[in-house]
Structure formats: C-alpha cells, structure tokens
Amino acid sequence: MENLRATITSGLTERYGTLASRVRELAAPLTEEQFWQKPFPFGNSFGHLVLHLTGNLNYYIGAQMAETGYVRDRDREFTETRHLPKEEVLKSFDEAIEMVLRAARAQSAEDWSESYSAVGAGNVGSRFHMVLKCAAHLDHHVGQMIYLCFELSRPQAQHGFH
C-alpha cells in the first residue's frame, strides 16, 4: 500500500507542478492590462481564470482536506474589478499549488480512499478522486489560457471582439 501511496503522491506532484509552471509560462509575456483583458464579449480574462483556479484549489483541497479554514467567494473569482497586480495573483496561485502538494504528501494510503464531500463537488466519492478532478479542472483552464494568450497576441484588427 505504501508503494501505491508514493505512486499517487509522485504522480499528482508532477502533474500539479507541470500545470503550475505552464500557467506561469503563459502569464509571463502578458502585460498587466492583457492579464485582465477579455478578448471576447464572453468568457474570462487570464487573471480571472487564475483567481478561479486559486479559489477552486483553496476550497476543494485546502478547506476540505487540509482544513485551512478557507472561505470561498466563487462569484468574485469571475467578477473581481480591482485588477490586482499580476504578480500578486500569481503568488496566491503558487501558494495554493504548494498547499495542494503539502496536502497530497500528508495523505496516507487509507486517507486517499476516505469519503469526500463538499458543496459543488458532486458525487466524487473519495479524496483521491477530488484531487484528480481538481487537476483535470486546472488542465482544462490551462487550455483556455493558451487560447487567450494566442488571441491576445494577435493584432487588434484581426479579432474584432473588443
């Protein structure tokens, strides 16, 4: 069982680390303005997606598994108007990733199978399933970020959605 625990922890650590690095890599060339810009009349800015991912991880893993006491304001993740500095938002995201990794390393083989429930989590069943679901959710939004960066790098005249 310990070998399985190590395999799970190692795999999740690698995946979350890779995804966090990709978010940083994608954000790096964006100006403060681009970080909060919505290139379409629908959807989110890169910055709002980072706020959303930070809230998601802090709630589903932080509050529910690591018992951090985090209280989520999901709506604000998408509507924040203050346009915080890019580096501040990314630092909070990095801290959420570190918390996920600490929580993963703290799980025993038995902990991974423990029942899991939280508002909005659906019927995930176990802690392992929830941490895996959060990784998939992060991966999904990294895909959106890739497209946002592509769109933001195009000359203004080409997208016409402003």
N, C-alpha and C positions, 0 to 999 in steps of 0.2 A: 504493500500500500504506500509506503514512503516513496518508492520509486515513481509511482503514479502521481503523488503529490508534487514531487520535484519536476516531473514532466509537465504537469499542468502549470505550475508556477513559472517555469522557464519559458514555456510557450506564450503565456499571457504577458510576461515581462517583455519578451522580444516584440510581440505584436503591438502592445501599447507604446513601447519605445519607438518603434518604427513609425507608427502613426503620428505620435507627438513630434518627431523630427520632421515629418512631412509637413505638418501644419506650420512649424517654424520656417521651413524652407520656402513654403508658398507665401507666407506673410512677409518675409524679408524684403523683397523688392517693392512692396506696396508702400505708398506714401500714407501719412495719417489720413488724408482725405480719401484715398482709394480704399483704405481699410474699412471705412464706414459707408462707402458709396454703394448704392444699389443700381446696377446697370440695367435693370429691367423694372417695369412698373409693378412687378410681382416678386415674390421671393425675399431673400435676406441679403444683407451685406456680409462680407467676410467677418467683420467684427462681431456682428450679432450671432453668427454661427459659432464663433469661439466662445461667446458668453453662454450660448445654449449648451455647448458641449461641456463647458466647465460646470454649469448648473446640473446637467444630467449626471455627470460623474460624482459630483459632491453630494447629490441627493441619493441616487440608487446604490452607490457603493459607500460613500462617506457616511451619510446619516444612517443608512440601514445596516451596513455591515461593520464599519469602523467606529460607529457610534460617535461621530464628530459633533452632533447637535445641529448640523447644517439645516437651515430652513430655506426651502426653495421658493422663488418667485418666478415661475416659468414664463408668465406673460412678459415680464420685464426683460427677460433674455432676448426677446424679439422686438421690444419697443423702447429700449433704453435710448434716451435722447441726449444724454450728456457727452457722448462720443469721447469716452475715456482714452487716455493715451494708449496707443497700440502696445507699447512695451508693458504697460501695467496690466492690460487684458491678457497678454500672452504669459506674463508671470503668474497670474492667477490660474491660467490653464495648466502651466507647468507644475504648479503646486498641487492641482487636482490629480494630475498624472502621477506624481510622486506618492500621493495618498493612496491611489489605486494600487500602486506597486507594493507599498508597505502592507496594505490590507491583504493583497494576494499572498505575500510571503508569510503573513501571520496565520493563514488558514492551515489547519491540519487536514489530513485526508478525510476525516469524518466531517469537518466543517464544510468542505466543498459540497457535500450531499445534504447539508441542513436545509430545511424548508425555508423558502424566501417569499416574502410578500411585501408589497408597497403600493401605495396609490399610483395608478398608471402603469404598473409593471405587467399587468395581465397575468396569465397563469404560467409563470416561468418555472415554478416548482422548486428549484434549488439555487443556492448561492452561485455555483459554477455556471449554471445557465444564465443567471443575471449578469455576471461579469462578462461572459461570452457575448450576450446580447448587447451590452454597452460597447464592447469592442466593435461589433458589427455596425452599430449606430455611428460610432466615431468614423469608421471606414466609409460609410455612406456619405457622411457630411464632408469628408476629405474629398470625395469625388465632386461634390458640389463646389468646393473651394477651388479645385483645379479648373473647373469651367468658369467660375467667377474671375479667376486670375487671367484666363485666356481672354475673356470678354473685356476686362479692364485694360488689357494691353493693346487692344485694337484701337485704331484711330477713331475718335468720336463720330465722325461722319459715317462709319461703317455700321454701327449698331442702331442708331436712331431710336433707342428706347428711353432716352433721358427726358 
